[in-house]
Amino acid sequence: MHYVSELLAFSADQVRRLTGLSERQLRYWDNTGFFSPALGETAARARFARAYSFRDLVGLRAIAEMRNTYHIPLQELRKVGATLCEPFAAPWSDLTFYIVGHSVFYQEDKDAAIKRARPGHQQVMPFELTRIVGDVRRAIDRLRQRSKEQIGHVSRHRDIAGNQPVLDGTRIPTRAIWEFHAAGYARRSIRREYPQLTAEDIDAAIAYEENSLSRAS
């Protein structure tokens, strides 16, 4: 499950819920080049507003924590953002930063961080991305748990599936369900293709597409 989550694209709304950052912040950081989504160009061609990778999500959550918990200034966070966007020979999730006061040092600068710390006044605080990765994975698992209100409900969002109608809380277009239905698949067979859906979801998707066809004719 966790490997799959790292292959997914996340909308700005999902990133907001997973990191605590506002969509306004995400938009501003993208427009100013502070932190742009890795899937931005691909998303634009697909008519998504913004699409973030799992790695983006981890980086943004790390930046949000440094800012909110350790009060690291934006100028210092810009260096962190640039570092997180660099390619690494080793797994990037193995990175460790060191926080001293309002300054951030990288793992190769640990000695410099220790020298910067004032004995008895400041500590060198290790900030491991491995921990953030775990936090993000658990948050994604919680986000995937659909509420009762979402079951059997169709929604649209500009950041999800190109604004196509989808089953709420998923990225599954109602059109995909309808195509199986039109091809003669029974509801039970459709659920085997989409095990995360309920019978109520299948009925809602079929009813939505039937109503759309009726209005179009």
Stockholm file with secondary structure:
# STOCKHOLM 1.0

chainA/1-217         MHYVSELLAFSADQVRRLTGLSERQLRYWDNTGFFSPALGETAARARFARAYSFRDLVGLRAIAEMRNTYHIPLQELRKVGATLCEPFAAPWSDLTFYIVGHSVFYQEDKDAAIKRARPGHQQVMPFELTRIVGDVRRAIDRLRQRSKEQIGHVSRHRDIAGNQPVLDGTRIPTRAIWEFHAAGYARRSIRREYPQLTAEDIDAAIAYEENSLSRAS
#=GR chainA/1-217 SS CHHHHTTCCEEHHHHHHHHCCCHHHHHHHHHTTSSCCTTHHHHHHTTCSCEECHHHHHHHHHHHHHHHHSCCCHHHHHHHHHHHTSCCSSCGGGCEEEEETTEEEEGGGHHHHHHHSCTTTCCCEEEEHHHHHHHHHHHHHHHHSCCTTTTTCEECCTTSGGGCCEETTSCCBHHHHHHHHHTTCCHHHHHHHSTTSCHHHHHHHHHHHHHHHHHHC
#=GC SS_cons         CHHHHTTCCEEHHHHHHHHCCCHHHHHHHHHTTSSCCTTHHHHHHTTCSCEECHHHHHHHHHHHHHHHHSCCCHHHHHHHHHHHTSCCSSCGGGCEEEEETTEEEEGGGHHHHHHHSCTTTCCCEEEEHHHHHHHHHHHHHHHHSCCTTTTTCEECCTTSGGGCCEETTSCCBHHHHHHHHHTTCCHHHHHHHSTTSCHHHHHHHHHHHHHHHHHHC
//
